[in-house]
Amino acid sequence: MQRPVVIGLVLLVVGNLFSAFYDVSVKWLPEDAQAGTFLLVRQLTSMLMLLPIWLYVGRPTTSNVTIHLWRANIGSIGAVCLIIGLMALPLATVSSLFYTAPLMIILMGFWFLRERISAGQIACTVLGFIGVLIILRPSEMNWFGIAVLFAAFTFAVNQLSLKKLPYAEHPVMPLMLYNLLGIPATLMIVWIQGLGELSWGLLAVALLSNLCLLSYHWLCVLAYRKAQASDIAIAEYAGLLFIVFLGWLLFDEWLDDLSWLGAAMIVLPSLLLPWIGVIVARFSRGNAKTSKAMVQLRGDNG
């Protein structure tokens, strides 16, 4: 495995640990909290937290405002959907659905970025979406689950759009503009939902979640600059393991048998794919050597 891919995988695994802590922090929101209000407070406090870093690194700028504007607006809508899902569903269920995002990244990387995709990755994608249907149980369709799937889609779009940003752009810029340019969309959501009650508890959760989320996004920016999306998207699944453990440890949440089956169909094929690829490659090389030896033997006998 190439060194940039290994570095990208490690960065994403560590990033997903912070992502898991973000999900946990949302579960600690006050019961009467509004998703839009929480997101607005989180974006504003995030800007305050990032401002000293932006000043320290020399006030970098960007010439890719259009891309940042697109990421920020679709990101705000997806973030609200994820928060709503986290407030209503068990952590492990939300994460099982949200981790369809790597499958979406593989497909969209193939369609829009012309990245290579193998037959094994296609098989993993098909099995993963069957797993989603098992978890959602169409006969018991839950709108909160649909909201989480939409959040996964927006996440996949945002991760792929990082590939459109120049490597030289400082990582603090995507983080700052992701929050700053998303505020108007969040204000519209707050206007639709109504402004929820502001409290010290909500502010504390916003600060904690910002710390986790900014760490995650920073590591994602670095990771997706190191390697192509389809090579490292598999590391996103590490977050599901972290979430299942934290959900059990902190909230006594657990998946039922059918949901475990669905989660396994989403995660296991992709986790096994690299090893399957290595085995197939070795088998192919072995066959090639055998064929070459047979040809040489026939030539000697001839």
N, C-alpha and C positions, 0 to 999 in steps of 0.2 A: 504494500500500500504506500502511495506517495506521501512524502512528509507534509505537504500542505493539507492533504486530506485528513491525515492524523491530527494535525493541529486544529483544523476546523471541527472535527468530531469532538475533541476534548473541550474546546471552547463552548460548543453547544450543550454538552453534558453538564458542565458547570453552570451555564446559563439557565438550563432547565431546572436546576435545583432552586435558583432564585425565583423562577417562574412558579414553582410549586409553593414557595413561601408566599408569593403574591396571592395565589388562589386561597390559601389558608387565611390571609389577612382579610380578604373580602368577607369570609364567613363570620368575622368578628364585628361586622357592621351592626349598628343599632337596628332593631326590628322595624322601626318606622322610617328607615333611610330610603331615599329615592335614588335609583341607579344614576340618573342624569346629574343630580346634585352632587353625588359623590364623585363622579367623573370630573365635573367642573372644578371641584375643590382639589382633586388630585392633579389636574392639569395646571392650575394656578400655582400650587405649592411646588410642583415639579419644575416650573419655570424659575421659581425663586431658588431652588436647590441647584439648578444647572447654571444660573447666572454667574456665580463666582468662578466656576470651572471655565466658562466661556471667556471671561475676562482674563483668567490666568493663562490660557493657551494663546492669547493674542487677538481675541475678537475675530475669529475666522468668519468668512462669508461664503455664500454659495451662488452659483449661477444656474442652479437647477430648481428654481422655485416651483415650477409646474409639477415636477415629480413629487416634491415635498408636500405641495398642496393636495395632490391626489391622495398620497399616503395618509395625511393627517385627517382628511374628511372621512374617507372610508374606514380609517382606524377608529375614529370616534364612534361611528355607528356600530362597528364590530365590538368595541370595548363595552358599550352599553348592553349589547346583547349578551356578552359573556358575563357581565356583572349580574344581570337579571337571572341567568342560568345558575350562577354560583349561589345566589341568594335563595333559590328555590329547590335545587337538586343536590344530592350528595356529591361530594368532591370527586369520588372515583367515577361516577356516572358522567359528570361534566368532562372530566379529563379523557375518558374513553372516547367520547364523541369529539372532543376538541382535537385529539391526536389523529384525526383524519386529515389534518392540515398537511403533514408530510406527504401523504398520498396525493393530495391536490397539488403540492409543490412539484412533485415528480411529473404529473401530467401537464401542468401548465408550463413547466420548464421545457418540456418536449414541444408543446404547441407554440409557445410564444418566444422562447429563447433558443429554439433549435438544439437543445441539449440532447445527448444520446440517451436512449431508454432501452432497456433489455426486456426480453420476454419474461424474465423473472420478476422485474419491476411491474410489468403489466399484470402478472398473476397476483402479486401482492396487493395491487390496487383493487382488483376485482374482489379478492377475499376480504379486504378491509371494508369495502362498502357493503358486503353481505353482513359483516360483523356489525356495522352501523344499524342495519335493518333489524338485526336480532336485538340490539340494545334498545332501539326506539320502539320496537314492537308495533308495527303499523296499526294493529287492532286497538292499541292503547296510545295512539299518537299524542304526544305531549308538546305543546307549543314552546315550552322552555327548552326542550331538546332541539327543536328546529332553530331556536335562537342561537344555541351554542354552535350548531353546524354552520350557521351563517357567520358567526364570529370566527370559526375556523377558516372559512373561505376568505374573509377579509384579511386574516392573518397571513394566509398563504400568498395572497396578492401582494401584501406589503413586504413579505420576505423576498419575493422574487424581484420586486421593484428596487431593492437594494442593489441588485446587479446593474441597474441603469445609472447608478451614481458613480462618479469618477473615484478611483482608488485614492487620489490625493486629497479628497475632501475630508476634513477632520471629523471623526466619529461624533463629536459633540453636536454637530449641525443637524444630522438626522434626528437626534434626540430632542433638541430644543424646538425645531420646527414641527416635529410630530405633535408636540403639545401646544405650541403657540398657534399654529395654523388650524388646529382642530377645535379651538375654542368657539368660533362662530357656529360650527355644526353642533357642538355640545349645548350652546345657549339655546339653539332651536329645539333640541331635545328637551331641555329643562322647561322651555315655554310650553311644549306639548304635555309633558308630565306634570308640570307644576313644581315650584321650588319647594324642596323638602326642608325639614328642620335642620338647622345647622347646630352642631354641638361639638364639645371638646373630644368626645369619643369618635365622632366622624373624622375630625381633623387628625387625631392620632392614627387612625387606621389609614387615612390618606397618606400621611408621612411615611408610615411603615411600608405601605404598598409601593410608594414611589421608590423607596430605597431598593426594594426587590426588583421592581419592574425596570428601573433605569439600568441596574446591573445586568439584567437579562438582555435588554435591547442593545446595550453597549457590546456585550459578548457576541450577540447575533450579527451586528454590523461587522465585527472583526472576523467572525467565522465565515460568513457568506462572501467575504472578500478573498478568503484564502482558497476556496474550492468551489466547484460548480454545485448548484443546489441539489441535484439528484444524487450526488456522491455523499453528502453529509446530512441530508434531511432525516435519515434514519435515527440520528442522535436525538432528535426531538422526542422520541419515544421514552427516553430515560425519565422524562418528567412524569409519565404515567406511574412508573414504579415509585417515585418519590411521593406522588399524590396518594396512591393507595395506602402507603405506609403512614403518612401524616394524617389521612382521614381516619384510619383505624386508631392511631395513637391519641389524637386530640379530640375527635368527635364520635368515636365508636361507630363509624360508618363502614359498611362492607357491601360488596357486590353480591347479588344472588347468583345461583348457578348459571342461569341463562345469560346474565350479563357478563359473567366470567368467560363464557364461550365466545360471546361477541367481541369482548376485549382481546381475547387470545387471537381471534381471526384478524383483528386490526393490527396487532403488534407483532406476534410471533413470526409470520412469514417474512416481514421486513427485517427483523432481527437476525433471522437465519440466512437471509439472502447473501450476505458477504461470504459466509462459509460455504454455501452451496456454490457460489461463483468460483471460489478457490478450488473446490473439489472437481468441478466441471473442467476448469482450466488445466488442472494436473492430469485429469483423465484424458483430455484432448491431447496434451503434450505427450503422454504415454503412448496413446494410439499413433501419434505422428512418428514417434521414435520407432515403434514396432513396424509401422508401414515402411519407413525408410530402411530399416534393417532387412525386411523381407525383400524389398526391391534390390538392395545390394547383394543379398544372398542369391537371388535369382540370376543377377548379372554375373556373379562369380561362377555359378553352376553352368550358365550358358557359355 
